[in-house]
């Protein structure tokens, strides 16, 4: 069984491409060159399901046309439209983990502060304003702090942990 915490959201399927089951994967990652047996993971009715890739080709910088095993026509490909696509963290090269990552990829990460220790897990990312906010479950309360690279001192993607150095007084608000 694949666990959500062992995966990283890498993009989303857009529309089918052609009539043979190819799908347009919108992503900022370049993953498949490094794997002998590449596969993607999709959430199907609440279960993370792997789909092996028969073929792929790049169509621009952020679109990969992907042909999945057993998806052989346009109708079966349509079932994947707008589905989030995940990839196993353990299969990713270290340089790929930092490229293309978005703030919502940090949902589920455990956050620790250099001074105050364990804060909690990221439960939500608010991108509705110019300043992106991370929502942390902090001792049963919701803690908000800006998603700013200068506050993050270390990220351990395989273990889904983030270390931050928060400004003085932020935890007192």
SULJO-V317376 format. One record per run of one state. SS is the DSSP state (~ for helix, > for strand, _ for the rest). FROM is the first residue (numbers start at 1). TO is the last residue. Records with the same first field share a line. If there is no record, write none. Layout:
# SULJO-V317376
SS = FROM-TO ; FROM-TO
This chain:
# SULJO-V317376
_ = 1-3 ; 18-21 ; 28-31 ; 35-38 ; 45-46 ; 59-62 ; 69-73 ; 79-83 ; 92-93 ; 99-102 ; 107-109 ; 114-116 ; 127-132 ; 139-140 ; 147-148 ; 157-160 ; 165-169 ; 173-173
~ = 4-6 ; 32-34 ; 74-78 ; 89-91 ; 94-98 ; 103-106 ; 149-151 ; 170-172
> = 7-17 ; 22-27 ; 39-44 ; 47-58 ; 63-68 ; 84-88 ; 110-113 ; 117-126 ; 133-138 ; 141-146 ; 152-156 ; 161-164
